[in-house]
Amino acid sequence: MEPHESQGAPTDNGGEPRGALIALRRLWQDPPAFKPETPWSPVNALLATGVIILVADALTGLIFGNVYAIYFHRLLPDSGLLHLAGQRATEAAYLSNKVLTVLLTIMASCQFGGRIRNTLALEPPRGGKLAYITGVLLTFLITFNVLVLLNPFGSAPEEFYTADPLAWVLNGLTSIVGAPVSEELLMRAFLTSALSRSPLGYRGAAVVTSALWAALHLGNSWINYINVFVAGLFLCWLLWRTGSIRVPIACHACFNAFVFLTGSKLSG
């Protein structure tokens, strides 16, 4: 079977769906649908990933000022091209960083004769709609269970409050759209695909990229670090089983949407 041959639910001889349970079993038991189709070598892809992160950070600092740059804070001018301040500027900078990351990742995927659709695994997933539904349900199940195991006393997650409606909207766009799309395209589709061509294989590549992805969240607690690492492994598994980055993006977005809608409020 070709990686993307099956686009919908399995059917019987009469063309009728055989049911969600059979389709779900195929998602788990069929050969992995993922096939790396990237022209990038593992080492070059790893270096390119670092460059993309740093360039996006530098551009964000140039646009909004050095306070919004993580890695180039001391090297950029105090005032950026856009003279914004306050919560609105902060959220606009975060969202801009994600947009820049997506654009740079797409540009990188076209290098060495690569095609965006193939390099970034943008084909429809094997399993069709069921792949999305199953992925989302498993994402919530695994993530929340890991949190309970690591943090049995259930300390409250970080909450976001603002009196600025635009800042609230920008924060939501970053959480629900910007972060899932940029992080999945860069870390899972672009980097994991290239690293899987190394002696590490796909499993080793998943561990490496999940650890690197978790490292980008080092400002949080160790509990969150481990949770992000486990989530990264699971998202890599979804890519491996469905053959499409669309499913990890959808799962990441749904979970972030839940966190945002339950932890952010307009005040005042």
Secondary structure, DSSP 4 states (H G I P E B T S, - for coil): --TTS--S--B-TTS-B--HHHHHHHHHHSPP---------HHHHHHHHHHHHHHHHHHHHHHH-GGG-SSSTTTS-SS-SS---HHHHHHHHHHHHHHHHHHHHHHHHTGGG--HHHHTT-SPPTTTHHHHHHHHHHHHHHHHHHHHHH-TT-PPPP-EEES-HHHHHHHHHIIIIIHHHHHIIIIIIIIIHHHTTSTTHHHHHHHHHHHHHHHTTTTS-HHHHHHHHHHHHHHHHHHHHHS-THHHHHHHHHHHHHHHHHHEEE--
